[in-house]
Amino acid sequence: LRHGAPARPAVAGAIAGLLSAGLAATLYASHCTDDSPLFVATWYTIATALVTALGALLGSKLLRY
C-alpha cells in the first residue's frame, strides 16, 4: 500500500476538493433557477476555493502514510 500512497498528500487533497466542488456546482446549477452571472461568479468561486483549501488541509493530515 505504500506504493499507492500519494507523494504529495496536500495536492491530492486539493485535487479531490476541487473535483468534489466541480461536481457539486454542476448538480446545483442544473437544479437552481438563480443563474445570474454575478451570483455564479461570486458564490461558486468562493465555495470552490473553500472546498479546495479544506481538501488540501485535510489531505495533508489524513493522506499521509
CHARMM-style PDB file with segment names, atoms N, HN, CA, C and O in Angstrom:
ATOM      1  N   LEU     1       0.806  -1.201   0.000  1.00  0.00      PROA
ATOM      2  CA  LEU     1       0.000   0.000   0.000  1.00  0.00      PROA
ATOM      3  C   LEU     1       0.846   1.260   0.000  1.00  0.00      PROA
ATOM      4  O   LEU     1       0.372   2.325  -0.396  1.00  0.00      PROA
ATOM      5  N   ARG     2       2.093   1.152   0.440  1.00  0.00      PROA
ATOM      6  HN  ARG     2       2.479   0.287   0.761  1.00  0.00      PROA
ATOM      7  CA  ARG     2       2.935   2.356   0.469  1.00  0.00      PROA
ATOM      8  C   ARG     2       3.218   2.887  -0.923  1.00  0.00      PROA
ATOM      9  O   ARG     2       3.416   4.089  -1.101  1.00  0.00      PROA
ATOM     10  N   HSD     3       3.240   2.011  -1.907  1.00  0.00      PROA
ATOM     11  HN  HSD     3       3.079   1.034  -1.763  1.00  0.00      PROA
ATOM     12  CA  HSD     3       3.493   2.471  -3.275  1.00  0.00      PROA
ATOM     13  C   HSD     3       2.291   3.201  -3.859  1.00  0.00      PROA
ATOM     14  O   HSD     3       2.432   3.981  -4.801  1.00  0.00      PROA
ATOM     15  N   GLY     4       1.125   2.953  -3.311  1.00  0.00      PROA
ATOM     16  HN  GLY     4       1.010   2.319  -2.546  1.00  0.00      PROA
ATOM     17  CA  GLY     4      -0.082   3.623  -3.788  1.00  0.00      PROA
ATOM     18  C   GLY     4      -0.400   4.910  -3.051  1.00  0.00      PROA
ATOM     19  O   GLY     4      -1.317   5.633  -3.439  1.00  0.00      PROA
ATOM     20  N   ALA     5       0.337   5.205  -2.000  1.00  0.00      PROA
ATOM     21  HN  ALA     5       1.082   4.617  -1.685  1.00  0.00      PROA
ATOM     22  CA  ALA     5       0.099   6.431  -1.231  1.00  0.00      PROA
ATOM     23  C   ALA     5       0.557   7.646  -2.043  1.00  0.00      PROA
ATOM     24  O   ALA     5       1.551   7.569  -2.765  1.00  0.00      PROA
ATOM     25  N   PRO     6      -0.163   8.767  -1.927  1.00  0.00      PROA
ATOM     26  CA  PRO     6       0.232   9.955  -2.689  1.00  0.00      PROA
ATOM     27  C   PRO     6       1.557  10.520  -2.188  1.00  0.00      PROA
ATOM     28  O   PRO     6       1.815  10.563  -0.985  1.00  0.00      PROA
ATOM     29  N   ALA     7       2.394  10.953  -3.134  1.00  0.00      PROA
ATOM     30  HN  ALA     7       2.184  10.917  -4.111  1.00  0.00      PROA
ATOM     31  CA  ALA     7       3.685  11.537  -2.779  1.00  0.00      PROA
ATOM     32  C   ALA     7       3.507  12.922  -2.154  1.00  0.00      PROA
ATOM     33  O   ALA     7       4.277  13.317  -1.279  1.00  0.00      PROA
ATOM     34  N   ARG     8       2.500  13.647  -2.604  1.00  0.00      PROA
ATOM     35  HN  ARG     8       1.874  13.325  -3.315  1.00  0.00      PROA
ATOM     36  CA  ARG     8       2.202  14.973  -2.057  1.00  0.00      PROA
ATOM     37  C   ARG     8       0.746  14.987  -1.610  1.00  0.00      PROA
ATOM     38  O   ARG     8      -0.138  15.317  -2.401  1.00  0.00      PROA
ATOM     39  N   PRO     9       0.485  14.633  -0.356  1.00  0.00      PROA
ATOM     40  CA  PRO     9      -0.895  14.484   0.103  1.00  0.00      PROA
ATOM     41  C   PRO     9      -1.719  15.769   0.084  1.00  0.00      PROA
ATOM     42  O   PRO     9      -2.933  15.710  -0.109  1.00  0.00      PROA
ATOM     43  N   ALA    10      -1.095  16.918   0.279  1.00  0.00      PROA
ATOM     44  HN  ALA    10      -0.108  16.966   0.436  1.00  0.00      PROA
ATOM     45  CA  ALA    10      -1.850  18.172   0.248  1.00  0.00      PROA
ATOM     46  C   ALA    10      -2.376  18.454  -1.156  1.00  0.00      PROA
ATOM     47  O   ALA    10      -3.502  18.926  -1.317  1.00  0.00      PROA
ATOM     48  N   VAL    11      -1.570  18.169  -2.161  1.00  0.00      PROA
ATOM     49  HN  VAL    11      -0.655  17.786  -2.030  1.00  0.00      PROA
ATOM     50  CA  VAL    11      -2.002  18.373  -3.546  1.00  0.00      PROA
ATOM     51  C   VAL    11      -3.108  17.387  -3.905  1.00  0.00      PROA
ATOM     52  O   VAL    11      -4.076  17.750  -4.572  1.00  0.00      PROA
ATOM     53  N   ALA    12      -2.964  16.143  -3.464  1.00  0.00      PROA
ATOM     54  HN  ALA    12      -2.177  15.848  -2.922  1.00  0.00      PROA
ATOM     55  CA  ALA    12      -4.001  15.144  -3.722  1.00  0.00      PROA
ATOM     56  C   ALA    12      -5.314  15.546  -3.054  1.00  0.00      PROA
ATOM     57  O   ALA    12      -6.382  15.377  -3.642  1.00  0.00      PROA
ATOM     58  N   GLY    13      -5.249  16.070  -1.845  1.00  0.00      PROA
ATOM     59  HN  GLY    13      -4.382  16.207  -1.367  1.00  0.00      PROA
ATOM     60  CA  GLY    13      -6.456  16.544  -1.169  1.00  0.00      PROA
ATOM     61  C   GLY    13      -7.076  17.742  -1.859  1.00  0.00      PROA
ATOM     62  O   GLY    13      -8.299  17.847  -1.951  1.00  0.00      PROA
ATOM     63  N   ALA    14      -6.233  18.649  -2.347  1.00  0.00      PROA
ATOM     64  HN  ALA    14      -5.239  18.564  -2.272  1.00  0.00      PROA
ATOM     65  CA  ALA    14      -6.744  19.824  -3.058  1.00  0.00      PROA
ATOM     66  C   ALA    14      -7.435  19.415  -4.358  1.00  0.00      PROA
ATOM     67  O   ALA    14      -8.478  19.966  -4.710  1.00  0.00      PROA
ATOM     68  N   ILE    15      -6.865  18.466  -5.057  1.00  0.00      PROA
ATOM     69  HN  ILE    15      -6.018  18.018  -4.771  1.00  0.00      PROA
ATOM     70  CA  ILE    15      -7.485  17.991  -6.297  1.00  0.00      PROA
ATOM     71  C   ILE    15      -8.805  17.293  -5.998  1.00  0.00      PROA
ATOM     72  O   ILE    15      -9.777  17.462  -6.734  1.00  0.00      PROA
ATOM     73  N   ALA    16      -8.846  16.516  -4.930  1.00  0.00      PROA
ATOM     74  HN  ALA    16      -8.056  16.379  -4.332  1.00  0.00      PROA
ATOM     75  CA  ALA    16     -10.096  15.863  -4.541  1.00  0.00      PROA
ATOM     76  C   ALA    16     -11.155  16.905  -4.172  1.00  0.00      PROA
ATOM     77  O   ALA    16     -12.322  16.754  -4.532  1.00  0.00      PROA
ATOM     78  N   GLY    17     -10.756  17.958  -3.458  1.00  0.00      PROA
ATOM     79  HN  GLY    17      -9.808  18.080  -3.165  1.00  0.00      PROA
ATOM     80  CA  GLY    17     -11.680  19.038  -3.112  1.00  0.00      PROA
ATOM     81  C   GLY    17     -12.169  19.786  -4.336  1.00  0.00      PROA
ATOM     82  O   GLY    17     -13.346  20.136  -4.428  1.00  0.00      PROA
ATOM     83  N   LEU    18     -11.273  20.029  -5.273  1.00  0.00      PROA
ATOM     84  HN  LEU    18     -10.317  19.745  -5.199  1.00  0.00      PROA
ATOM     85  CA  LEU    18     -11.647  20.727  -6.500  1.00  0.00      PROA
ATOM     86  C   LEU    18     -12.613  19.882  -7.324  1.00  0.00      PROA
ATOM     87  O   LEU    18     -13.570  20.406  -7.896  1.00  0.00      PROA
ATOM     88  N   LEU    19     -12.365  18.586  -7.384  1.00  0.00      PROA
ATOM     89  HN  LEU    19     -11.589  18.160  -6.920  1.00  0.00      PROA
ATOM     90  CA  LEU    19     -13.254  17.690  -8.118  1.00  0.00      PROA
ATOM     91  C   LEU    19     -14.641  17.632  -7.476  1.00  0.00      PROA
ATOM     92  O   LEU    19     -15.658  17.668  -8.168  1.00  0.00      PROA
ATOM     93  N   SER    20     -14.667  17.542  -6.160  1.00  0.00      PROA
ATOM     94  HN  SER    20     -13.840  17.512  -5.597  1.00  0.00      PROA
ATOM     95  CA  SER    20     -15.967  17.490  -5.486  1.00  0.00      PROA
ATOM     96  C   SER    20     -16.710  18.821  -5.601  1.00  0.00      PROA
ATOM     97  O   SER    20     -17.935  18.827  -5.718  1.00  0.00      PROA
ATOM     98  N   ALA    21     -16.004  19.933  -5.571  1.00  0.00      PROA
ATOM     99  HN  ALA    21     -15.008  19.928  -5.476  1.00  0.00      PROA
ATOM    100  CA  ALA    21     -16.655  21.236  -5.743  1.00  0.00      PROA
ATOM    101  C   ALA    21     -17.218  21.378  -7.154  1.00  0.00      PROA
ATOM    102  O   ALA    21     -18.307  21.922  -7.337  1.00  0.00      PROA
ATOM    103  N   GLY    22     -16.498  20.903  -8.127  1.00  0.00      PROA
ATOM    104  HN  GLY    22     -15.613  20.461  -7.979  1.00  0.00      PROA
ATOM    105  CA  GLY    22     -16.990  20.957  -9.505  1.00  0.00      PROA
ATOM    106  C   GLY    22     -18.229  20.102  -9.709  1.00  0.00      PROA
ATOM    107  O   GLY    22     -19.173  20.509 -10.387  1.00  0.00      PROA
ATOM    108  N   LEU    23     -18.218  18.919  -9.121  1.00  0.00      PROA
ATOM    109  HN  LEU    23     -17.451  18.589  -8.570  1.00  0.00      PROA
ATOM    110  CA  LEU    23     -19.382  18.036  -9.229  1.00  0.00      PROA
ATOM    111  C   LEU    23     -20.591  18.639  -8.513  1.00  0.00      PROA
ATOM    112  O   LEU    23     -21.704  18.617  -9.038  1.00  0.00      PROA
ATOM    113  N   ALA    24     -20.367  19.177  -7.313  1.00  0.00      PROA
ATOM    114  HN  ALA    24     -19.463  19.195  -6.887  1.00  0.00      PROA
ATOM    115  CA  ALA    24     -21.465  19.791  -6.565  1.00  0.00      PROA
ATOM    116  C   ALA    24     -22.002  21.024  -7.289  1.00  0.00      PROA
ATOM    117  O   ALA    24     -23.215  21.234  -7.320  1.00  0.00      PROA
ATOM    118  N   ALA    25     -21.134  21.832  -7.866  1.00  0.00      PROA
ATOM    119  HN  ALA    25     -20.149  21.661  -7.841  1.00  0.00      PROA
ATOM    120  CA  ALA    25     -21.583  23.017  -8.595  1.00  0.00      PROA
ATOM    121  C   ALA    25     -22.383  22.634  -9.831  1.00  0.00      PROA
ATOM    122  O   ALA    25     -23.361  23.297 -10.176  1.00  0.00      PROA
ATOM    123  N   THR    26     -21.968  21.570 -10.492  1.00  0.00      PROA
ATOM    124  HN  THR    26     -21.174  21.030 -10.212  1.00  0.00      PROA
ATOM    125  CA  THR    26     -22.709  21.107 -11.663  1.00  0.00      PROA
ATOM    126  C   THR    26     -24.104  20.634 -11.287  1.00  0.00      PROA
ATOM    127  O   THR    26     -25.082  20.985 -11.947  1.00  0.00      PROA
ATOM    128  N   LEU    27     -24.195  19.843 -10.236  1.00  0.00      PROA
ATOM    129  HN  LEU    27     -23.400  19.558  -9.700  1.00  0.00      PROA
ATOM    130  CA  LEU    27     -25.505  19.354  -9.797  1.00  0.00      PROA
ATOM    131  C   LEU    27     -26.392  20.495  -9.302  1.00  0.00      PROA
ATOM    132  O   LEU    27     -27.587  20.529  -9.596  1.00  0.00      PROA
ATOM    133  N   TYR    28     -25.810  21.420  -8.558  1.00  0.00      PROA
ATOM    134  HN  TYR    28     -24.839  21.392  -8.319  1.00  0.00      PROA
ATOM    135  CA  TYR    28     -26.589  22.550  -8.044  1.00  0.00      PROA
ATOM    136  C   TYR    28     -27.065  23.448  -9.186  1.00  0.00      PROA
ATOM    137  O   TYR    28     -28.216  23.884  -9.196  1.00  0.00      PROA
ATOM    138  N   ALA    29     -26.191  23.721 -10.134  1.00  0.00      PROA
ATOM    139  HN  ALA    29     -25.255  23.367 -10.125  1.00  0.00      PROA
ATOM    140  CA  ALA    29     -26.554  24.600 -11.245  1.00  0.00      PROA
ATOM    141  C   ALA    29     -27.638  23.989 -12.121  1.00  0.00      PROA
ATOM    142  O   ALA    29     -28.423  24.713 -12.733  1.00  0.00      PROA
ATOM    143  N   SER    30     -27.688  22.674 -12.185  1.00  0.00      PROA
ATOM    144  HN  SER    30     -27.050  22.086 -11.688  1.00  0.00      PROA
ATOM    145  CA  SER    30     -28.712  22.047 -13.026  1.00  0.00      PROA
ATOM    146  C   SER    30     -30.103  22.121 -12.385  1.00  0.00      PROA
ATOM    147  O   SER    30     -31.104  21.926 -13.075  1.00  0.00      PROA
ATOM    148  N   HSD    31     -30.179  22.396 -11.095  1.00  0.00      PROA
ATOM    149  HN  HSD    31     -29.366  22.554 -10.535  1.00  0.00      PROA
ATOM    150  CA  HSD    31     -31.469  22.474 -10.416  1.00  0.00      PROA
ATOM    151  C   HSD    31     -31.820  23.876  -9.903  1.00  0.00      PROA
ATOM    152  O   HSD    31     -32.960  24.108  -9.499  1.00  0.00      PROA
ATOM    153  N   CYS    32     -30.887  24.793  -9.913  1.00  0.00      PROA
ATOM    154  HN  CYS    32     -29.962  24.604 -10.241  1.00  0.00      PROA
ATOM    155  CA  CYS    32     -31.114  26.131  -9.361  1.00  0.00      PROA
ATOM    156  C   CYS    32     -31.639  27.062 -10.455  1.00  0.00      PROA
ATOM    157  O   CYS    32     -31.164  27.035 -11.591  1.00  0.00      PROA
ATOM    158  N   THR    33     -32.617  27.876 -10.097  1.00  0.00      PROA
ATOM    159  HN  THR    33     -33.003  27.897  -9.175  1.00  0.00      PROA
ATOM    160  CA  THR    33     -33.176  28.818 -11.077  1.00  0.00      PROA
ATOM    161  C   THR    33     -32.454  30.161 -11.064  1.00  0.00      PROA
ATOM    162  O   THR    33     -32.630  30.952 -11.991  1.00  0.00      PROA
ATOM    163  N   ASP    34     -31.653  30.441 -10.047  1.00  0.00      PROA
ATOM    164  HN  ASP    34     -31.510  29.798  -9.294  1.00  0.00      PROA
ATOM    165  CA  ASP    34     -30.914  31.706  -9.971  1.00  0.00      PROA
ATOM    166  C   ASP    34     -29.575  31.524 -10.677  1.00  0.00      PROA
ATOM    167  O   ASP    34     -28.622  31.017 -10.085  1.00  0.00      PROA
ATOM    168  N   ASP    35     -29.502  31.933 -11.927  1.00  0.00      PROA
ATOM    169  HN  ASP    35     -30.275  32.345 -12.408  1.00  0.00      PROA
ATOM    170  CA  ASP    35     -28.294  31.720 -12.707  1.00  0.00      PROA
ATOM    171  C   ASP    35     -27.680  33.028 -13.204  1.00  0.00      PROA
ATOM    172  O   ASP    35     -27.077  33.068 -14.277  1.00  0.00      PROA
ATOM    173  N   SER    36     -27.834  34.093 -12.422  1.00  0.00      PROA
ATOM    174  HN  SER    36     -28.324  34.061 -11.550  1.00  0.00      PROA
ATOM    175  CA  SER    36     -27.245  35.364 -12.831  1.00  0.00      PROA
ATOM    176  C   SER    36     -25.723  35.252 -12.794  1.00  0.00      PROA
ATOM    177  O   SER    36     -25.176  34.574 -11.923  1.00  0.00      PROA
ATOM    178  N   PRO    37     -25.039  35.900 -13.717  1.00  0.00      PROA
ATOM    179  CA  PRO    37     -23.577  35.792 -13.778  1.00  0.00      PROA
ATOM    180  C   PRO    37     -22.871  36.265 -12.503  1.00  0.00      PROA
ATOM    181  O   PRO    37     -21.857  35.688 -12.109  1.00  0.00      PROA
ATOM    182  N   LEU    38     -23.391  37.296 -11.864  1.00  0.00      PROA
ATOM    183  HN  LEU    38     -24.214  37.765 -12.184  1.00  0.00      PROA
ATOM    184  CA  LEU    38     -22.766  37.785 -10.640  1.00  0.00      PROA
ATOM    185  C   LEU    38     -22.891  36.760  -9.516  1.00  0.00      PROA
ATOM    186  O   LEU    38     -21.945  36.558  -8.755  1.00  0.00      PROA
ATOM    187  N   PHE    39     -24.047  36.114  -9.407  1.00  0.00      PROA
ATOM    188  HN  PHE    39     -24.816  36.279 -10.025  1.00  0.00      PROA
ATOM    189  CA  PHE    39     -24.249  35.073  -8.394  1.00  0.00      PROA
ATOM    190  C   PHE    39     -23.295  33.910  -8.621  1.00  0.00      PROA
ATOM    191  O   PHE    39     -22.639  33.450  -7.686  1.00  0.00      PROA
ATOM    192  N   VAL    40     -23.216  33.439  -9.840  1.00  0.00      PROA
ATOM    193  HN  VAL    40     -23.748  33.813 -10.599  1.00  0.00      PROA
ATOM    194  CA  VAL    40     -22.358  32.303 -10.164  1.00  0.00      PROA
ATOM    195  C   VAL    40     -20.892  32.658  -9.944  1.00  0.00      PROA
ATOM    196  O   VAL    40     -20.154  31.887  -9.330  1.00  0.00      PROA
ATOM    197  N   ALA    41     -20.468  33.811 -10.435  1.00  0.00      PROA
ATOM    198  HN  ALA    41     -21.068  34.437 -10.934  1.00  0.00      PROA
ATOM    199  CA  ALA    41     -19.063  34.200 -10.313  1.00  0.00      PROA
ATOM    200  C   ALA    41     -18.644  34.394  -8.859  1.00  0.00      PROA
ATOM    201  O   ALA    41     -17.520  34.058  -8.486  1.00  0.00      PROA
ATOM    202  N   THR    42     -19.531  34.926  -8.049  1.00  0.00      PROA
ATOM    203  HN  THR    42     -20.444  35.199  -8.352  1.00  0.00      PROA
ATOM    204  CA  THR    42     -19.188  35.187  -6.655  1.00  0.00      PROA
ATOM    205  C   THR    42     -19.243  33.939  -5.797  1.00  0.00      PROA
ATOM    206  O   THR    42     -18.233  33.528  -5.224  1.00  0.00      PROA
ATOM    207  N   TRP    43     -20.409  33.339  -5.707  1.00  0.00      PROA
ATOM    208  HN  TRP    43     -21.229  33.672  -6.173  1.00  0.00      PROA
ATOM    209  CA  TRP    43     -20.605  32.261  -4.742  1.00  0.00      PROA
ATOM    210  C   TRP    43     -19.989  30.941  -5.173  1.00  0.00      PROA
ATOM    211  O   TRP    43     -19.500  30.194  -4.325  1.00  0.00      PROA
ATOM    212  N   TYR    44     -19.995  30.633  -6.450  1.00  0.00      PROA
ATOM    213  HN  TYR    44     -20.392  31.240  -7.139  1.00  0.00      PROA
ATOM    214  CA  TYR    44     -19.366  29.388  -6.887  1.00  0.00      PROA
ATOM    215  C   TYR    44     -17.859  29.464  -6.696  1.00  0.00      PROA
ATOM    216  O   TYR    44     -17.232  28.476  -6.313  1.00  0.00      PROA
ATOM    217  N   THR    45     -17.274  30.623  -6.957  1.00  0.00      PROA
ATOM    218  HN  THR    45     -17.783  31.426  -7.268  1.00  0.00      PROA
ATOM    219  CA  THR    45     -15.824  30.790  -6.780  1.00  0.00      PROA
ATOM    220  C   THR    45     -15.441  30.694  -5.307  1.00  0.00      PROA
ATOM    221  O   THR    45     -14.457  30.037  -4.966  1.00  0.00      PROA
ATOM    222  N   ILE    46     -16.197  31.334  -4.444  1.00  0.00      PROA
ATOM    223  HN  ILE    46     -16.996  31.868  -4.721  1.00  0.00      PROA
ATOM    224  CA  ILE    46     -15.914  31.273  -3.006  1.00  0.00      PROA
ATOM    225  C   ILE    46     -16.054  29.844  -2.488  1.00  0.00      PROA
ATOM    226  O   ILE    46     -15.198  29.365  -1.745  1.00  0.00      PROA
ATOM    227  N   ALA    47     -17.118  29.173  -2.873  1.00  0.00      PROA
ATOM    228  HN  ALA    47     -17.814  29.562  -3.477  1.00  0.00      PROA
ATOM    229  CA  ALA    47     -17.343  27.803  -2.409  1.00  0.00      PROA
ATOM    230  C   ALA    47     -16.272  26.856  -2.939  1.00  0.00      PROA
ATOM    231  O   ALA    47     -15.801  25.990  -2.201  1.00  0.00      PROA
ATOM    232  N   THR    48     -15.886  27.003  -4.184  1.00  0.00      PROA
ATOM    233  HN  THR    48     -16.269  27.706  -4.783  1.00  0.00      PROA
ATOM    234  CA  THR    48     -14.852  26.141  -4.762  1.00  0.00      PROA
ATOM    235  C   THR    48     -13.513  26.372  -4.072  1.00  0.00      PROA
ATOM    236  O   THR    48     -12.799  25.415  -3.774  1.00  0.00      PROA
ATOM    237  N   ALA    49     -13.170  27.612  -3.819  1.00  0.00      PROA
ATOM    238  HN  ALA    49     -13.750  28.390  -4.061  1.00  0.00      PROA
ATOM    239  CA  ALA    49     -11.906  27.905  -3.132  1.00  0.00      PROA
ATOM    240  C   ALA    49     -11.908  27.349  -1.711  1.00  0.00      PROA
ATOM    241  O   ALA    49     -10.897  26.823  -1.247  1.00  0.00      PROA
ATOM    242  N   LEU    50     -13.031  27.462  -1.030  1.00  0.00      PROA
ATOM    243  HN  LEU    50     -13.853  27.888  -1.407  1.00  0.00      PROA
ATOM    244  CA  LEU    50     -13.137  26.950   0.336  1.00  0.00      PROA
ATOM    245  C   LEU    50     -13.011  25.427   0.380  1.00  0.00      PROA
ATOM    246  O   LEU    50     -12.280  24.889   1.212  1.00  0.00      PROA
ATOM    247  N   VAL    51     -13.707  24.744  -0.496  1.00  0.00      PROA
ATOM    248  HN  VAL    51     -14.300  25.181  -1.172  1.00  0.00      PROA
ATOM    249  CA  VAL    51     -13.656  23.278  -0.501  1.00  0.00      PROA
ATOM    250  C   VAL    51     -12.279  22.784  -0.945  1.00  0.00      PROA
ATOM    251  O   VAL    51     -11.796  21.774  -0.433  1.00  0.00      PROA
ATOM    252  N   THR    52     -11.645  23.474  -1.881  1.00  0.00      PROA
ATOM    253  HN  THR    52     -12.037  24.294  -2.297  1.00  0.00      PROA
ATOM    254  CA  THR    52     -10.301  23.092  -2.311  1.00  0.00      PROA
ATOM    255  C   THR    52      -9.294  23.283  -1.184  1.00  0.00      PROA
ATOM    256  O   THR    52      -8.442  22.423  -0.962  1.00  0.00      PROA
ATOM    257  N   ALA    53      -9.385  24.397  -0.473  1.00  0.00      PROA
ATOM    258  HN  ALA    53     -10.078  25.096  -0.653  1.00  0.00      PROA
ATOM    259  CA  ALA    53      -8.482  24.636   0.653  1.00  0.00      PROA
ATOM    260  C   ALA    53      -8.717  23.627   1.778  1.00  0.00      PROA
ATOM    261  O   ALA    53      -7.767  23.150   2.399  1.00  0.00      PROA
ATOM    262  N   LEU    54      -9.968  23.310   2.031  1.00  0.00      PROA
ATOM    263  HN  LEU    54     -10.739  23.698   1.526  1.00  0.00      PROA
ATOM    264  CA  LEU    54     -10.287  22.308   3.044  1.00  0.00      PROA
ATOM    265  C   LEU    54      -9.760  20.934   2.636  1.00  0.00      PROA
ATOM    266  O   LEU    54      -9.259  20.185   3.476  1.00  0.00      PROA
ATOM    267  N   GLY    55      -9.870  20.605   1.367  1.00  0.00      PROA
ATOM    268  HN  GLY    55     -10.276  21.213   0.685  1.00  0.00      PROA
ATOM    269  CA  GLY    55      -9.320  19.340   0.872  1.00  0.00      PROA
ATOM    270  C   GLY    55      -7.812  19.283   1.011  1.00  0.00      PROA
ATOM    271  O   GLY    55      -7.265  18.236   1.356  1.00  0.00      PROA
ATOM    272  N   ALA    56      -7.130  20.386   0.750  1.00  0.00      PROA
ATOM    273  HN  ALA    56      -7.575  21.237   0.469  1.00  0.00      PROA
ATOM    274  CA  ALA    56      -5.676  20.422   0.907  1.00  0.00      PROA
ATOM    275  C   ALA    56      -5.280  20.275   2.370  1.00  0.00      PROA
ATOM    276  O   ALA    56      -4.331  19.559   2.689  1.00  0.00      PROA
ATOM    277  N   LEU    57      -5.997  20.942   3.249  1.00  0.00      PROA
ATOM    278  HN  LEU    57      -6.768  21.523   2.989  1.00  0.00      PROA
ATOM    279  CA  LEU    57      -5.699  20.854   4.677  1.00  0.00      PROA
ATOM    280  C   LEU    57      -5.936  19.447   5.206  1.00  0.00      PROA
ATOM    281  O   LEU    57      -5.085  18.880   5.893  1.00  0.00      PROA
ATOM    282  N   LEU    58      -7.086  18.893   4.885  1.00  0.00      PROA
ATOM    283  HN  LEU    58      -7.777  19.354   4.328  1.00  0.00      PROA
ATOM    284  CA  LEU    58      -7.393  17.536   5.351  1.00  0.00      PROA
ATOM    285  C   LEU    58      -6.518  16.494   4.667  1.00  0.00      PROA
ATOM    286  O   LEU    58      -6.147  15.489   5.274  1.00  0.00      PROA
ATOM    287  N   GLY    59      -6.193  16.737   3.408  1.00  0.00      PROA
ATOM    288  HN  GLY    59      -6.494  17.553   2.915  1.00  0.00      PROA
ATOM    289  CA  GLY    59      -5.328  15.799   2.694  1.00  0.00      PROA
ATOM    290  C   GLY    59      -3.944  15.722   3.299  1.00  0.00      PROA
ATOM    291  O   GLY    59      -3.359  14.641   3.378  1.00  0.00      PROA
ATOM    292  N   SER    60      -3.412  16.855   3.726  1.00  0.00      PROA
ATOM    293  HN  SER    60      -3.887  17.733   3.661  1.00  0.00      PROA
ATOM    294  CA  SER    60      -2.077  16.848   4.328  1.00  0.00      PROA
ATOM    295  C   SER    60      -2.066  16.127   5.668  1.00  0.00      PROA
ATOM    296  O   SER    60      -1.039  15.594   6.087  1.00  0.00      PROA
ATOM    297  N   LYS    61      -3.216  16.112   6.339  1.00  0.00      PROA
ATOM    298  HN  LYS    61      -4.051  16.545   5.999  1.00  0.00      PROA
ATOM    299  CA  LYS    61      -3.304  15.432   7.646  1.00  0.00      PROA
ATOM    300  C   LYS    61      -3.694  13.960   7.511  1.00  0.00      PROA
ATOM    301  O   LYS    61      -3.132  13.108   8.199  1.00  0.00      PROA
ATOM    302  N   LEU    62      -4.643  13.656   6.638  1.00  0.00      PROA
ATOM    303  HN  LEU    62      -5.099  14.348   6.079  1.00  0.00      PROA
ATOM    304  CA  LEU    62      -5.224  12.324   6.595  1.00  0.00      PROA
ATOM    305  C   LEU    62      -4.605  11.387   5.547  1.00  0.00      PROA
ATOM    306  O   LEU    62      -4.716  10.168   5.676  1.00  0.00      PROA
ATOM    307  N   LEU    63      -3.965  11.930   4.528  1.00  0.00      PROA
ATOM    308  HN  LEU    63      -3.874  12.921   4.424  1.00  0.00      PROA
ATOM    309  CA  LEU    63      -3.448  11.086   3.467  1.00  0.00      PROA
ATOM    310  C   LEU    63      -1.979  10.722   3.616  1.00  0.00      PROA
ATOM    311  O   LEU    63      -1.388  10.105   2.730  1.00  0.00      PROA
ATOM    312  N   ARG    64      -1.396  11.110   4.749  1.00  0.00      PROA
ATOM    313  HN  ARG    64      -1.876  11.611   5.469  1.00  0.00      PROA
ATOM    314  CA  ARG    64      -0.005  10.721   4.985  1.00  0.00      PROA
ATOM    315  C   ARG    64       0.035   9.234   5.301  1.00  0.00      PROA
ATOM    316  O   ARG    64      -0.889   8.700   5.916  1.00  0.00      PROA
ATOM    317  N   TYR    65       1.065   8.591   4.896  1.00  0.00      PROA
ATOM    318  HN  TYR    65       1.815   9.024   4.397  1.00  0.00      PROA
ATOM    319  CA  TYR    65       1.183   7.164   5.179  1.00  0.00      PROA
ATOM    320  C   TYR    65       2.333   6.909   6.117  1.00  0.00      PROA
ATOM    321  OT1 TYR    65       2.595   5.760   6.476  1.00  0.00      PROA
TER     322      TYR     65
END
